[in-house]
Amino acid sequence: MTTLILSPMERSCLRWLLLGWSVREIAMLEGKGEGEIRSCLDRAVQRLGATSLNDAVTAMMNSTSKRSPS
């Protein structure tokens, strides 16, 4: 199985998206600029080998659900 390595910020931004928050809202919640959030999301898409934000969120969810319990 391939391990997906996302930074804590990338993971957080994808989770906020999953909950329906906009880039503007995520920026306000995280205390960052909208451009920084967009860049973070772009990196997450690239690292996950996804073609869209929706694909990236799905890949992150699938990766999380396949983890074995500690």
N, C-alpha and C positions, 0 to 999 in steps of 0.2 A: 504494500500500500504506500502511496506517495504521501509524505507529510507536507501539509500546506503550512507555510511559514508566513504569517502576517504579523505586522507590528501591532502592539496593543491599540494604537490609534486607528489603524486600518480596520481591525476587528470591531472596534467601538463604532466607527462610522457606518460600517455595513450593518451592524445591529440596529443602529438608529434608523437607517433606511428601511430595514425590515419592519420596524414599528410604524413606518409611514411618515417619518419626519423629512422635511425638505433640507436641501443643502444649507439654506439660510438658517433654518432652525437648529441644525446640527452645529453650525458655526457658533451660534449664540450659546448653545448648551456647553460646548467644549471651550469657549473663550478663544476661538481662532477666527481667522478671516475666511470668507467663502472660497477664495482662491486656494487657500491651504487645504480646505476640506475637499475641494474638487481634485486637487493633486493627490491627496491621500487616497481617494476613491479610485483614481486612475491607476495608481500603483497597485492597489488591491486587485483590480481587474487584471492587470498584467501578471502579477505574481500567481494568480489563480488560473491563468491561461484561459480566462473567460473572454467573451466577446461583447458583453454588456454588463451593466450593474446588476440586472436581474440574474444573469448567469452567475455572477460573482457571489451574490447573496445565497443562491441555491447551492453553489459549490461549498461555501462556508458552512451552511446548514448541514449538508451531507457529510462533511468532514467531522463536524461536531457530533453528529448522531452516530457515527461509526466508531467513536472512541470507546475503548473498554473502560468500565468503571474502575476506580482506584481502590 
